Amino acid sequence: MVNVLGYDIGGANTKAVLAAVKNGKLLNAEVAVEYFPIWKQPEKLTEILLTLKQRLGENKLDGVGVTMTAELSDAYQTKREGVNHILCCVKKAFPDVPIYILNTDAQLESLDVAYQEPLGSAAANWAATGWLVAQHLKNCVVVDVGSTSTSIIPVVYGEVVARGKTDLDKLICGELVYTGCLRTNVAAIVQSIPIRNGVAGLAAEFFALSSDVHLVLGNITTKDYTSETADGRGKSISEALVRLARVVCADTEMLTRQEIINIAQFIYDKQIRQVAEGLTKVYSYTKSLSSGEIPVVVTGLGKNFIARKAAETLGVDAIVDLGTILPEKAVLATPAFGVALMTANKLEGETVK
């Protein structure tokens, strides 16, 4: 049996999965998540990694697998600087454990290789998600909607066939849509909002987030609202309504509750369209590579209220909830779950089931 830790080190959230695997069979998996905006205190990353390990309660580890997106944070001048800092923090946290870093070819490499080719492991977490799903569905498109962004991953004949390897390339081909459930400024979703028989331009300020939209509409709970608020105040529905009113330079004395809810619904509909536009590109591409049915696999915090809704607008062949084929806990930390199982697979030499 092997015990492995898989980390997905993001710019705002770091996620860890502890997996116990024997002869290719997953015996148990536990998940821990820490909201950690790395741009505020990048020097604390090693401490966060160890905190998550302690929370999961495993002292003896056979391996650690790592994927990351935090290198994009403006804590670093370049991605190269970010990757190297993250690798140093991981090495410091686990000096005596074999460490494997995921690259954008969906392969695990040593720390030494990752140091030599840092851009190869930058923003590779989508590859872990694609690999994980490909063990169960040979042809599909995966839509993973997280707190900050959405990854759309094509899988054909059991292989990840992404056209983009860098974030830039993925933004171009639709495989990365920079919109998420919690941390997206609503000014990045809409530029105007219909209201009172007219159309109001939006204040291009940091007034409200997608988390306010989804809290008001009941898509998330206060517990799900793990990110900071735009105004530093609380996470109640009434406080979210105040923030949403402000995006049209108004307040809760000027607008009725229903008017603010209508604003939230309009923003929500636009966010679904954002994801649907990326999915349209990737789904058409995937269809061109296979003559069979191509289901859309939904995962992440926004799997039902964004990913599923976007897929429904396209009329795709089928929609599959990742939680129906993997443990439900894998849904909220899919890349970390994937890189943990990839690490176990590497150590045992057997595909984990």
FENDAJO-V127693 format. One line per field, one symbol per residue. ss: DSSP state (a for helix, b for strand, c for the rest). Layout:
BEGIN
ss = ???
END
This chain:
BEGIN
ss = cbbbbbbbbcccbbbbbbbbbbccbbbbbbbbbbbccccccaaaaaaaaaaaaaaaccccccbbbbbbcaaaccccccaaaaaaaaaaaaaaacccccbbbbcccccbbbaaaaaacaaaacccaaaaaaaaaacccccbbbbbbccccbbbbbbbccbbccccccaaaaaaaccbbcccccccbaaacccbbbbccbbbbcccccccbaaaaaaaccccccccccccccccccccaaaaaaaaaaccccccccccaaaaaaaaaaaaaaaaaaaaaaaaaaaaaaaaacccccbbbbbcccaaaaaaaaaaaacccbbbbaaacccaaaaaaaaaaaaaaaaaaaaaccccc
END
